[in-house]
Amino acid sequence: MPISAVIFDLFDVLLLHEQRHVRHAFERERGLAENTLEQTMLHSPLFRDALAGRVSEQQLWEDVATRLQLASAEWRTVAAVFYRGLTLNQELVATMRTLRPAYKLGILSNAPSSVRTLVTQEFQLDQVVDLIIISAEELLHKPQPEIYQLAARRLDVPVEACLFIDDRMPFVVAARQVGMQAIQFQHNEQAIADLQTLLL
């Protein structure tokens, strides 16, 4: 079946961790080792629950702050420092713009609900895509098959007509298992070439 929709992951695909110096400055100021903030967040026992909408983002970042031996009341500062390290993948977004209106475009991200504000207000990706799905808002997350099926349904296309792009191979495999075509994002040159090949 011809592809009629392309769905992109958000973190490490459309949003890149290229401003790590912001986090590193915070870590030095607080006497923390480099990359401690990101690793503490990723390894928090509440991380997966926050992505699935089972706990609030505040609860996640309070846990991170506590594990960093900071006051839990500093959770907003900790979260803000983390998100300030992100930059938009301009090259890939420029490629996305060339796909419209021939293809429907979507974003499918495992993320806390507040990330929608980041995506729409800070990076204005809602002006580039037709659909944004944030896992915490749906109480579903990748690699659950239902979240891929939900994305296709909201784009009003069959799953077989969707192409999914993600940097994590387990999520790529899960997309293929529901019937989508899928690309693992490694870097822009590779991903854009693979995308163009599949859309020819």
Beta strands, then each sheet from edge to edge (+ up, - down):
strand 1: 5-8
strand 2: 15-16
strand 3: 87-88
strand 4: 104-109
strand 5: 131-134
strand 6: 162-166
strand 7: 181-184
sheet 1: 5+ 4+ 1+ 6+ 7+
sheet 2: 2+ 3-
end
